[in-house]
């Protein structure tokens, strides 16, 4: 009986180790930061971008206002509860950005490049409904040849 339990325990341990190789443990990719926003990564143009998540009305309202700049691999992902013609402006911004509107399925449906703070109070509205909006450093879209219809791994 002791031998059977030992073999069963050994087989269970081996199965567990194999499962780690084929399917990693599900570890949440969202990380709470000091300012209360959540950060994660998205992949676009075969590049990983670290994004802050704006998924509440308050966070979406503030956005990148107050930030001094974005690193080349940083952005902000706005998550809306439903598809819509979500308008953006440059209120209280101190640097230019690229803005991508993304469908529920993860495809880029519209974009604005090199949007400057001086354009405020102009609002930028997509040509098609979107569920997500990704703000990136100015010139990112051009640098990595991003086009309408490209997929974004959210």
N, C-alpha and C positions, 0 to 999 in steps of 0.2 A: 504494500500500500504506500509506504514511504517513497519507494522508487517511482511509482506512478505519479505521485504528487510532484516529485522533483522534475520528472520529464515534462509534465504538464506546465509547470512553472517556467521551465527552460524554453519550451515551445512558445508560450505566451510572450516571453521576453523577446525572443527572436522575431515573432510576428510584429510586435510593437516597434522594434528597431527597423524592420523592413518598411512598415507603414510611414515612418519618418522620412525615409528616402524617397518614397513615391508620392507622398502627400504631406507636406510640412504641416506642423501644428498651426492651427488658425490663430494667429496673433493679430489683434487689431492694429491696423496701420495708422489709426488716428491717435495723436499724441496731444495731451493737454499741455498748453504752453502757459507761461506766466501770465499773459494777458487774457487768458480764458478762451482764446480761439484754438481751433483744432488744426493741426497740420498733417499733411499726408503728401503722397506723390501722385503725379499724373505723368503719362508718357505721350509725347507728341513729337513727330518727326524723328523717331528713334532716340529721343532725348528725355531724360527724367527731369521733371521740374518739381521742386518742393513748393507746395502751395499751402497758404492759410485758407481755412474754410470759412466762408460767410454764409451761414445757413439759417440765420434768424433775421427778422426785419431790422433789428438794431445793428447787427453786424453788416448786413447788406447796405444799410444807410451810411455807415461810417466808411466801409471799404478800406482803401489804401490811404485815405486822408490821414495826415499826421505822420506818415512814413516819410523818411528822407530820400530813400531810393530802394531799388530792388537789385539783388545780386543777379548775375546772368542766368542762374538756374532757379530763380524764385518767381513766384506769382501769387495770385489770389484767385480762388475758385468760388464763384457765387452759385449757390444751390437754391433753386426756387421750388416751391411745392407743386407748381404746375407749369406747363408750357405757356409761353406768352411772348409779347413784343416788349421785352424788358429793356427800358431805356437807361442809358448811363451818361453821366456828366463828369466834369473834372473839378467839382467843388472842393476847395481846400487841398488841392493836389500841388506838389512842388516839383514834379518830374513828369515827363512824357511816358506814355504806355501804348502797347498794342492791345486791342480788345477783340476777343473771339467769342462769338455766340455759338453754342453747341447744342445739338438736338438731344432728346432723351436717349436716342440710340448711340450717342457719342460722336456724331459727325459735325464738322464745322459747317454752319449754315450761313454765316456772315462774319465779317471782320472789318475793323478799322485799324489803320496803322499809324504809328507816330502821332498819337493824339496828345496835344500839348495842353498844359494847364491854362494857358491864355485863351483857350476856346470856351471856357466857362463864361456864360451860362448855357451854351449850346448843349443840346441833348443828342445822343447817338442812339438810334433805334434800328434794330436789325430788319432786314428785308423779309425774314421768315421767323416763325416762332421758335423759341429756344427754351430749354430747361435749365441750362448752365451758361455761365459767362466766365471766361478765363482772362484775367488781366496779366500781361507779361511785360518785361522791360521793352522799351521802345526799340524797334529794329529787330526784335526776335523773329518775327514772322518772315521778314526779308532774309535775314541771316540763314535761317534753316529752311527756306523755300516752302513755307506752309501755304496750302491752297484750300479754297472752298471744297468741301467734300472729304477732306482728310479726316482720318479717325483719331480720336483722342481716347486713350485708355484712362478711364476715371477710376 
